[in-house]
Amino acid sequence: MVGGRAIVGLVLTLWATAAGCDDDAAPPVVAPSPPSAVASPGPGPARGCGVPDLGPVDAASVLVPGPSNGLPRATAQAERMLIDAVVLDARCHPVPGVSLDIWHTDARGRYGPPGTEECCYYQGTVLADRNGRFRLETIRPARYPEPGAPPAHVHLEIRHGTNSLDTEIVFPAGSIPPVVAPGAHEVPVALTRVGDSWQARVALVLAT
């Protein structure tokens, strides 16, 4: 009979295990949840062009702006400013023969005599040379004489065939980005004092 009781006990144990009554039974297998979606990486660094080694600018591509529209010469005492520039396409290649119309304020922040809208004390046009370069020999402009005025700047209208860009060379107090984005409407530039003049180099990048 001992053998019979053993057999009965074994049968009961197997039944309890199959019914889930055994405290030592293995937990049910649960399928793992699918992994959470991973966010796609953000856009890479903004496209842009740095300022290449310009080399000498052709003499015909040097602009010394002066009074336009019959205005007299500005009388505000001013500091000299020299800017060497190059016009590039969106692939950072020089664009030869670009036409530029350039104007800016005087050393008091005015385009013309107070009380009028006549412009400008400093304006002129120039063609970039075969390497897309030009030089601006002028005075350092001042910001507008009004509260909250933007930084001092130089206006440029760039024309090349059907491609055009209206932009500004801006002289801010903060840091300067290392590259210029294609089609930028503001191009920050850091001026450096060299001898008796303020100097800078800049790249102007067309959108295409």
Secondary structure, DSSP 8 states (H G I E B T S, - for coil): -HHHHHHHHHHHHHHHHHTT--TT--------------------S---B---------GGGEE--B--TT-----S---EEEEEEEEE-TTS-B-TT-EEEEEE--TTS-SSSTT-----SEEEEEE--TTSEEEEEEE-----SSTT----EEEEEEEETTEEEEEEEE--SS---SSB-TT-S-EE---EEETTEEEEEEEEE---
